[in-house]
Amino acid sequence: TPPFHHEENASEETRLRFRYLDLRREEMQQNLRLRHTVTRTLRSLLDEGGFIDMETPILAKTTPEGARDYLVPSRTHPGKFFALPQSPQLMKQLLMMSGFDRYYQIVKCFRDEDLRADRQPEFTQLDIETAFLDEESIMVIMESLIRETFKIALDVDLPDPFPRIAYAEALERYGSDAPDLRNPLELVEVGDLFEGVEFKVFAGPASDVASRIAALLVPGGGELSRKEIDDYTELVGRHGAKGLAYIKVNDRDAGVEGLQSPILKFLPDEAVLGVLDRVGAKTGDLVFFGADKKHIVNDSLGTLRDLIGEERGLTIDEWQPLWVVDFPVFEQDGEGGWTSSHHPFTAPRAESPDEVKANPGEVLSRAYDMVLNGTEIGGGSIRIHDPAMQSAIFDLLGIDAEEAN
């Protein structure tokens, strides 16, 4: 008797142990055939666009790409190691200098990271490099490539053009830099309504520029049980939130008397009603609040938004791509210094090194991410090609001249 029949839903452990049986299942057969169709389509479209398919070395030196390298010991040079590539970055830039101005490769990459749902240690990516193109030109080519691939492989028409959203706006509205636009729920900034209140939970974040108070309206959420709200509170706690305040709207027309919440007695009526007006709350709705440092509010309410959208059937079943742009070049490292938001070779949108040094926290990068249904599926940036600008970036990151060289 086989360990499982191909029409059964066996456990993942059993499926992987008997992979030869698992791959007989119709779902897996379709997945592998779809992958074949996608890679064949990508190659065809890129060939037509003047890109050249090149194969680059796997065993090479280590290069800083933002994750840990897998190392391979050298037999012929004891004590020395090769690094498996996180991406073929150095090789493709050599190709640009050699006069091959449009390169692509469907390539294996390796990153020694902990497992996540959308990131594995070994993965395949479509890797592309071009010379003499700006970000707008690259985005047009990549968007067209994905749009045509979806049409050929799945007969799906993606929007033309893809919507674009700035990084800061994505965090403010969705709590994520890879928002799922299939979900209509949005975070709404309400910090200004709580300025001067005595309730410390809201008073502190309302007066702190590094914090925010955001509200999340759940249509029909008044029916949520205390157990469900407690489960959501536990969820946001795992993302650093100290709690999850809420207001149930039992009767919108009755004003504050029609509301139910343990925090009402601590807040002025005008602030509470102002929140309900701003989020558009109606009878039967529920409003959740996050009040803390910006990254904690964004992480916790962004995760809550995704879960509620799924559980309450608000997330629609379709394809919703977008571009996220205008990323910051730097992030604060918590010790008064700066770290790269992407990596230290991303070009800033600045006229001179002095402009970057004058206000590092405000400088935006020439980077772009393609997001599909809440998952980043691609991205890139214009690289720094000016030695003075690169040197200024290294200085701000605390990289000395010897290490930079």
C-alpha positions, 0 to 999 in steps of 0.5 A: 500500500502506498504511504498516501494516495495522490488525491489525499491531503497528506501532511507536508512531512509525509509528502516531502519524504515520499516526494516522488508520490507527491509530484504525481499529484495534479496540483504539483504537476500543474505547478511545475508546468506553470513554472516551465511556461513562465520561465520560457515566456520570460526568456522569449520576451527578454530576448525580443527586448535585446537582453542577452542570457548570460551564465555567471560563476557560482563559486566566487568571493563574498560580496555585501548583499544584506544577508549571510553567505553560504561558504564553501571551503577550498581544497586547493587553498586550505583555510580559504573559502568560496561564497555562494552568490546572494546575487550575481551583482559583481559579475553583471556589473563587469558585463555592463563595463564590457559593453553588454548593456542588457543582461539577464539570467534565471539564476540560483541564489543562496542566502544563509537566513532563517526560514520565512514564508516568502524567503528560502535559503536557496531560490531562483530569481530572474536577474537583470542589469542594464546600462544607461537606463533610469528607474522610469525606463526600467520600471516600464520594461519590468511592468510590461514583462510581468503583464505579458507573462501573466497574460500568456501563462494565465490569461490574466489581464493586469492593470496598465499601468500598475499603481504607484505608492510612496513608501511613507504613504504605504506605511501610513495607510497599510502599515506595510511597505508591501501592502495587499491592495485586495484588502479595502481596510486602511489605517487612519492617522488620528494622533492630532485628535488626542493632543492634550488628553490626560490618558497616558496611553494616547497622550505620549504618542500624540506628542511624540514625532517618532510615534503615531496613533492609528485607527483601523475600522472593521465594518460589522466588527461590533459582532466580534466576541471578547474572545476574538478581541483577546486573540487579536490583542495577543497577535499585536502583542507579538509585534511589540504592541502593549495592548489593543484598544477598541470602540464598538459602535452600537448606535452611531446616532446616539453619540457617545451613549451608543458606544461600548469600550473600556477606554471611553471614560478616559477620553474626551467625547469630542476626541472619540466622536472625531475618530468615528467621523474620520474613519466613517464608522457606522452602527455595528462597526468596531474601531481598533487603535494602535498607539506607540512608536511608529514601527510598532503601530505599523507592524501590529496594525498592518498584521491585524489588517491582513488577518481581519481582511482574510477572516472576514472575507474582505480580501477579494480574489484577484491580482493586485500589483503595484510599485512602491517607490520613494524609499528612504536611503537611511534608517536610524540604527538606534544608537544615533547613527545610520544604516542603509535601508536597502544597501550602501550602493543605492543611489540617492535622489540628491544633487550632491554629497553635501545635500545627503550629509546635510539631512540624511533622514530626509533623502529618498532613494532611486529604488523601487519594489514590485508588490503583488497581493501583499508580497514583494516579487521584485525590486531594484535600484539605480546604483551609485556611479559617482565616487564622491557620492559613494564616499559620502554614503560610506562616511554616514554609515561609519565605514572607514576608508580602508574598509570602503576600499 
